[in-house]
Amino acid sequence: MKELTPIPDVAQPIADVTRNIAKAKESSPLAFEGNICLLGASKGQGRALIEAAIKAGMRDFGENRVQEAADKWPEIKNKYPEVRLHCIGALQRNKVAAAVALFDVIQTVDREALAEALAAEMHQQGRKLACYVQVNTGAEPQKAGVSVEETEALVAKCRMLGLDVVGLMCVPPVGQHPAPHFALLAKLAVECGLKGLSMGMSEDYETAVRMGASCVRLGRVIFGERA
Ligand SMILES: *Cc1c(COP(=O)(O)O)cnc(C)c1O
């Protein structure tokens, strides 16, 4: 189908957000010392808009659904091999093979069975993807993520399986102040000996950066409201 609506400008929001991240980083002694990854959460967005973001300098993208990512991304990744694609949605066992083939980073490891399936599949495919353990910091029954109490054990299990665990990830409960959740994730990461913290979305990424985020995942503030 032809795209009838004009592509919104993404270069300006990317520049604005990049500046805001730098400012937030400078203002806080708790901020991550390395390069902060600005990840475009591109679910529901078409190829033309994604390519515009790549041309504006964005290198990391996150998708929630394996099927949607498999439909959209192989072509884009062929054209722009420097782009890294992160899985930021719940991952089912039967999608693990496709996910390992497609993604560069898995941010949503949240249970032993999934860690085992990922490790086996990476071995099988001869691929080694960086992984984050997703933590359900708000103990929400409907939400993905390992419990706070079980986080350290799951990280240990992932390491035992040979997974390259680089950090923790969380999605705080809607309607709550995110700062306590970010603080909890940062504390857990220290306890687990991890540096990476994937936290912060459109509404709260500056808070997340001040509290140590190494990766912020931004959808609406970059691409506009989702259809
Ligand atoms: C959609 C999504 C985001 C981005 O959300 P915005 O509020 O649009 O910035 C971040 N993380 C995850 C896991 C998402 O699903």
PDBQT file of the ligand as one rigid body, heavy atoms in Angstrom, charges set to zero:
ROOT
HETATM    1  C1  LIG A 301       6.260   1.233  23.421  1.00  0.00    +0.000 C 
HETATM    2  C2  LIG A 301       7.340   1.003  24.421  1.00  0.00    +0.000 A 
HETATM    3  C3  LIG A 301       8.203   2.025  24.800  1.00  0.00    +0.000 A 
HETATM    4  C4  LIG A 301       8.074   3.456  24.314  1.00  0.00    +0.000 C 
HETATM    5  O1  LIG A 301       6.935   4.041  24.862  1.00  0.00    +0.000 OA
HETATM    6  P1  LIG A 301       6.626   5.595  24.648  1.00  0.00    +0.000 P 
HETATM    7  O2  LIG A 301       5.783   5.916  25.816  1.00  0.00    +0.000 OA
HETATM    8  O3  LIG A 301       5.928   5.695  23.344  1.00  0.00    +0.000 OA
HETATM    9  O4  LIG A 301       7.927   6.299  24.661  1.00  0.00    +0.000 OA
HETATM   10  C5  LIG A 301       9.218   1.710  25.688  1.00  0.00    +0.000 A 
HETATM   11  N1  LIG A 301       9.369   0.470  26.190  1.00  0.00    +0.000 NA
HETATM   12  C6  LIG A 301       8.562  -0.539  25.851  1.00  0.00    +0.000 A 
HETATM   13  C7  LIG A 301       8.782  -1.890  26.435  1.00  0.00    +0.000 C 
HETATM   14  C8  LIG A 301       7.508  -0.298  24.978  1.00  0.00    +0.000 A 
HETATM   15  O5  LIG A 301       6.667  -1.289  24.668  1.00  0.00    +0.000 OA
ENDROOT
TORSDOF 0
